[in-house]
Amino acid sequence: MSNVGYIRLSRKFFNNAYWLQQRTFSLSEAWLDLIQMARFDAEPSLKILPCGRQITIERGEIHSSLRFLSDRWGWSVEKTQRYINKHIEKQEIERKTVQGESVLKLCKYDSYNPLSNTDPYTDPYTDRTPTSTKNNKDNKVNKEKEGKESSENAKRFSPPSVEDVRNFIIEKGYNVDAEAFVAFYTSKNWFVGKNKMKCWKSAVVTWQTRNEGAKSKNDGTSTDDWKKNISNQFNNKKNE
């Protein structure tokens, strides 16, 4: 068993029955719990206390009292105090008081839980498997390429709100149902066929073109029939 590198653990682990069962935490479980409780986002969080005071929680910080941690871990307050002090002495935790509230900071949080734009495939996060060096390098290159493509795709497209779609439809004078449009592509995770959507406005134009085609085929029908045709078109697309 290697002692180098890290084991990646999904946050879903902390919502499963094993983790949530009532028990007295071990020392290791308490440390793991602190890591998962710490703020992950890079942007500070402004927290408003019941008394009206405000405190700012930075990345890697935990707003928590000794009493709260003691109840959470099934420990006495004295044991929790000794545990925190031990990690403070080892320079793994810093403790401060903000507006009368206790805030803990994990000193090496970036090592335990790097941001998504940090390359997780370089040391010390390299996966260690019993394969050849060449295979490891090839896998690393492929994963980096996939990660880069995934990141670029995420930046390229952002799903619109119903209000965004509605405003665009009004601006263009279209007859597309904004709610139906968003509901349809949300159900498909904003994929068009096998590819992620690149431009939702182009998709709206396509819907409008199809609607106009359907309307030209149904000239002479009533307004209610025209709305019914549009609804049927959406249902047919949803069932594709």
N, C-alpha and C positions, 0 to 999 in steps of 0.2 A: 504494500500500500504506500503510495507516494504522499509526502508531506508538503509538496509544492503545489501552488495554484489554489483555485477556489472551486467550490461546488455551487452551482447556480440553483436557487430555490424559488419556485413560483410563490407569489403572494397568496395564491389560492390555498396553499398549505395551511395558512393561519385561519382558514375558515372551515377546515374539515373537522369531523367529529373527534378525531384523536387529539387535536390541539385544543379544542374548546371544552373538553371534558374537565370537570372539577377535580383539582389535584393540588398537591404542594409542588411547586416548581423546583427543579434542580438548579444548581448554579449555572449550568450551561443553557438551560431553557430560559432563565431570566436574562442572560446576555443576548440570546437570540431574539427575545421579546423586545428588548430595548432597541435593537437594530431595526426591527420591523415597525416599531412605533415612531421612530424618528422621522421628521419631515424629509421627504424625498425631493420635492421640487426645488429648483434653484432659486425661484423667486420667494422672498420672505412672505410669511402669512401674518396678517394683522388679526389678532384675536381679541374680541371684546368680552370682558369678564362680566358676570352678573351685576357687579357693583358699578359698572360703567367705565372702569379703567380699561386701558388698551395695552397689550403687549405684542411684541413682534417675535415670531418664531422663525429662525433661520434654518437653512438646510442642515440636516444632521442634529437638530435640537428636539428636545422632548419637553413639553410643558406638563409636569407631573409632580405631585407631592409624594413624600415618603409613605403617607397613609394610603394613597391610591395604589402605589406599587405593592405595598404590603398586602392589601386586600386582594389584589390581582394575582399575586404569586403564592398566597397562602402562608405568608411569613409574618413574624412579629416585626414591629417597626424598628426594634433594635437590630435585628438581623439584616433588614434592608439597609439601615444606616451603615452597618459594618461593610456590607457588600459594596455600596456606592463609594465609601471612603477608600476601600481597597483598590478600586479601579481609578480613583482620583490619584492615589499614591503612585500607581503604575503609569500615570499620564495617559490613560485611556478614556477618561471622562473628565469634563470640566463642569463645575456647578456654579450657577450665579442666581441672584435674586433680582427679579424685574417687577417693579410695582408690587412688591411684597409676595410675588409668586416665584416658586422654585422652577428653574429651567436647567435641564441637563443637556450637555453637548457631547456627542461621541467624537473624539479627536480624530479618528481615522475613518470616518464615515464614508469618504470618497473611495477608500480602498474596499470597504465592505459592499458598497452599493453605488457603483459608478453611474453617472448620467448616461442616457441613451446615446449621446453623440461621442462617448468615450469608446475607443476601439477595444472590445472585450476579448479580442483574439491575440492580443500581444501580452507579453509577460507583465504582471504576474497572473493574468487571467487565461493563459493558454490551456486548452484542454489537453490532458495527458492521457493518451491511450497507447496500447502496445502495438503501434504500427510504425512503419519506417519513417525516417526523417523526411524523405521525399513526399510521402503520402500526407504527412502532417502539413508540410508547406503548401501542397496543392489544395488541401482542404481549407487551409487558412485563406489562400487567395480567393477561392470560390466563395467562402463565407463573407469575405470583405466586399467582393463584387456584388453579392446578393444584398448585403446590408446597405451598400451605397445606392443600388437601384431602388430598393424599398424606400429609402429616405427621400430620394429624388421624386419618386411617385407621390409620396405623402405630401411633399411641398408643392407639387404641381397641381393637385386637385384637393379642394375642400368642399364637402357636401353643402349645398345651399339650404337655407331655411324655407319654409312655405312662404314667408313674407318676401324673401329675396326673389323667389320664382314669380310670385304674384306681381311684384313691382316691375319685373322685366316684361311680363306678359302685357301689363297695362301700357308700358312704354312703347311696346311694339304693336299694340292693338290686336293681339292674338286672342283666340278663343279656347286656349288650353286650360284645363282644370289644374290649378297649382297644387292643391292637396292630393289629387289623384296622381299627379306626376311625382311628387316627393314620396308618397306612400309606395308607389310601384318600384322606384329605384332603391328605396330604403330596404324593401323586401329582398332585393337582389344584391344588397351591400354595395350599391352603386357600380355594378358591373354591367357592361354592355357586351353580351355574349360571354366570351372568356376573358375579356380585357377590362381593366379598371377604367371607368369613365375619365376622360381628360377635360371635357368642357361641357358643363350641364346646359349652358345656353344653346349650344349646337343641338343638344338633345331636344330642347324645347322647340326649336325651329323644325326639327324632324316631326315632332308630334303635331305641330301646327299644319305642316304640309300634308300629313296623313288626314288630319281633320278636314282640311279643305277638299281633299280628294273624296273623302266620304260624303261631304256635304254636296258636292257636284253630282254624285251618283244618286243622291236622295232629294234632288230639287223637287219642290212641290209638296214636300211633307210638312207637317206642322212643326212648331217650335218644340213641343213636347217630344215628338218623334226624333227630332235632331238631337236633343239632349240624351234621349235613350240610346241613340246610335253611339254617341261619345262614350257613354257609360259602358256599353257593350264592348267597345274597342279597348277600353282600359282593362276590363275583366279578361278579355281574350289575351291581351299582352301579359297579364299577371299569371295566366295559366300556361304560358309558353314554357 
